[in-house]
Amino acid sequence: MKITSKGGWTPQERAYLKSKHCNYVNRLNHFCCASDTKPDHLPEAPKCGIYFGDRIVNGEDTNIDEFPWFALIQYSKPGNRIGHNCGGSLINDQYVLTAAHCKILVPKTWKITKVRLGEWDMRTNPDCQEDFCNDRYVEVPVVNILVHPEYYFEGVAQYHDIAILKLERKVEFSNWIKPICLPVDARIRSMDFTSHSLEVVGFGLTETGFTSPVKKKVELDGRTQAECQAQYNKAGVRIFEKHFCAGSDNGKDSCNGDSGSPLMKFGNFPHSKFGHYMQVGLVSFGARRCGTPDSSGMENLWL
C-alpha cells in the first residue's frame, strides 16, 4: 500500500500500523481497523486466521510468519525443569484452545504454568529466516484451565477432548501473534470437510519431547466416518459423531503436529475477502504408529 511506502512516519505511527497489519496478499499490505471500541469475544475475519501469502503447500517447514496463533503449552516439572509437550491455538486476546488430555493424562507432577506465543525456532530468540526476523516470543502465565465437562477416555480413545486456557492478561497482537478464526457462523459449522485438504501445525511434540526445533506443518485429507471407523475397529476404538479423521497416504499424519494443535482449513469463508484460516478441529489421538502409510490421526470437531 502507498501509505506504508511513503516516508516520514514517526516511530509511534509505524508501531500503530504494525499493530493493525492483517495480511500480505499479491504484494499488498492490508490493515484492519475495528468498527467500534468494543472488544470481540471471538474475532471473525479479517481479524483472525490471517494468511500472509506465499504458502509452501506441500512443504513441512513453515515460514517464520505463518500460523501466528500457534501456542506452546509450557509445563513445570520436578527438579525445576520445564517442558513444552502440547500445542494449542490462540482464539482471542486472552484464551488458548487445546486438548483436554494435555491437562488430564500427563504425569501428576506436571503442571501447566504458561503459554508461549510467537515462537518459530526453539533454538533462538528472536528468530530469523534469512534476513527476516521476528519479535522475541511472549510467555504468559495460565490462571485457569477449563476442561470440557463431558471429557473422558477409553484406552487410546479420547472423547470431548477439548480444554480452554485462560491467560493472566490480554496479549497484544502483532505480526507474530494473532488469533485463529473459529466457525462461529452457522454456515461454516454445517460444512462437511471430508476429502478436503486440511493442515496441522506444530513442533512434532509428544508427551516424550521434541522432534523438531522449528515449527512445521503437514497437509492432511479429511476422511469419512465409515473410513475412520473401519481403520479404528482393530484397535477397539469407538468413533462418535464429534470425531473427525484426517490422514494421508504418504506416511504423514497429525502426529507430525502436537497434541492439542489446531486442524485448519484455508479458504474464502464468510466475512473474508482474501481467504483465511479456520480451525475446524484439534489433534487428539491416533490408532497406529505415527508415520505409517494410510494412518489417520483423530481430531475433535466443535461441540
Backbone hydrogen bonds, N-H to C=O, Kabsch-Sander energy under -0.5 kcal/mol:
donor,donor_aa,acceptor,acceptor_aa,energy
4,T,1,M,-1.2
5,S,1,M,-0.8
6,K,2,K,-1.5
14,R,10,T,-2.4
15,A,11,P,-2.3
16,Y,12,Q,-2.1
17,L,13,E,-2.4
18,K,14,R,-2.4
19,S,15,A,-1.9
20,K,16,Y,-1.1
20,K,17,L,-0.5
21,H,18,K,-1.1
22,C,30,H,-3.4
23,N,30,H,-1.1
24,Y,51,Y,-0.7
25,V,28,L,-2.0
28,L,25,V,-1.4
30,H,23,N,-2.4
32,C,20,K,-2.8
47,K,44,E,-2.5
49,G,179,P,-2.2
50,I,179,P,-0.5
57,V,55,R,-1.0
59,G,56,I,-1.0
62,T,215,K,-1.7
66,E,63,N,-1.7
70,F,67,F,-1.8
71,A,88,G,-2.3
72,L,116,R,-2.4
73,I,86,C,-2.5
74,Q,72,L,-0.6
74,Q,114,K,-2.7
75,Y,83,G,-3.3
76,S,111,K,-2.7
77,K,81,R,-3.2
80,N,77,K,-0.5
81,R,77,K,-1.2
83,G,75,Y,-1.8
85,N,73,I,-0.7
85,N,83,G,-0.5
86,C,73,I,-0.7
87,G,259,S,-3.2
88,G,71,A,-1.6
89,S,97,L,-2.1
90,L,69,W,-2.5
91,I,89,S,-0.5
91,I,95,Y,-2.2
92,N,95,Y,-1.0
96,V,165,L,-2.2
97,L,89,S,-3.0
98,T,163,A,-2.6
102,C,99,A,-1.2
103,K,100,A,-2.0
104,I,100,A,-2.2
105,L,101,H,-1.7
110,W,107,P,-2.1
111,K,76,S,-2.0
113,T,74,Q,-2.4
113,T,111,K,-0.5
114,K,74,Q,-1.2
115,V,140,V,-2.0
116,R,72,L,-2.7
117,L,115,V,-0.5
117,L,138,V,-3.2
118,G,70,F,-0.6
122,M,213,P,-3.4
124,T,121,D,-1.4
129,Q,132,F,-3.1
130,E,128,C,-0.6
132,F,129,Q,-1.9
133,C,131,D,-0.6
134,N,127,D,-2.4
138,V,117,L,-2.7
140,V,115,V,-2.4
142,V,113,T,-2.7
143,V,141,P,-0.5
143,V,166,K,-2.5
144,N,166,K,-1.2
146,L,164,I,-2.9
147,V,145,I,-0.7
148,H,162,I,-2.4
151,Y,148,H,-2.0
152,Y,159,Y,-1.6
154,E,157,A,-2.0
157,A,154,E,-1.8
159,Y,152,Y,-2.6
162,I,160,H,-2.3
163,A,98,T,-2.4
164,I,146,L,-2.5
165,L,96,V,-3.1
166,K,144,N,-2.9
166,K,164,I,-0.5
167,L,94,Q,-2.7
167,L,165,L,-0.5
168,E,141,P,-2.6
171,V,93,D,-2.9
173,F,171,V,-0.5
174,S,177,I,-2.3
178,K,68,P,-1.0
180,I,90,L,-2.4
181,C,277,Y,-1.1
182,L,43,P,-0.5
184,V,182,L,-2.6
188,I,185,D,-1.0
189,R,185,D,-2.0
190,S,186,A,-1.4
191,M,188,I,-1.7
193,F,191,M,-0.6
195,S,222,G,-1.7
196,H,193,F,-1.9
198,L,196,H,-0.6
198,L,220,L,-3.3
199,E,264,M,-2.3
200,V,218,V,-2.2
201,V,262,P,-0.7
202,G,216,K,-2.6
206,T,209,G,-1.4
209,G,206,T,-1.2
211,T,203,F,-1.1
212,S,203,F,-1.0
215,K,120,W,-2.5
216,K,202,G,-3.7
217,K,60,E,-3.1
218,V,200,V,-2.3
220,L,198,L,-2.9
221,D,247,G,-3.2
222,G,196,H,-1.9
223,R,245,C,-2.4
228,C,224,T,-2.3
229,Q,225,Q,-2.9
230,A,226,A,-2.3
231,Q,227,E,-1.7
232,Y,228,C,-1.9
233,N,229,Q,-1.3
235,A,232,Y,-0.5
236,G,233,N,-1.7
237,V,232,Y,-2.1
239,I,237,V,-0.6
243,H,240,F,-2.5
244,F,299,E,-2.4
246,A,297,G,-2.0
247,G,221,D,-2.1
248,S,295,S,-1.1
256,N,253,D,-2.3
257,G,254,S,-1.7
258,D,201,V,-0.5
260,G,283,V,-2.3
261,S,258,D,-2.1
263,L,281,G,-2.6
264,M,199,E,-3.0
264,M,262,P,-0.6
265,K,278,M,-2.5
267,G,276,H,-2.0
269,F,267,G,-1.4
272,S,269,F,-1.7
276,H,267,G,-2.3
277,Y,49,G,-2.4
278,M,265,K,-2.5
279,Q,181,C,-2.8
280,V,263,L,-2.7
280,V,278,M,-0.6
281,G,263,L,-1.1
282,L,300,N,-0.6
283,V,261,S,-2.4
284,S,298,M,-2.7
285,F,298,M,-1.0
287,A,296,S,-0.8
292,T,289,R,-1.4
294,D,248,S,-0.7
295,S,292,T,-1.7
297,G,246,A,-2.5
298,M,285,F,-4.3
299,E,244,F,-3.0
300,N,282,L,-1.5
301,L,242,K,-3.2
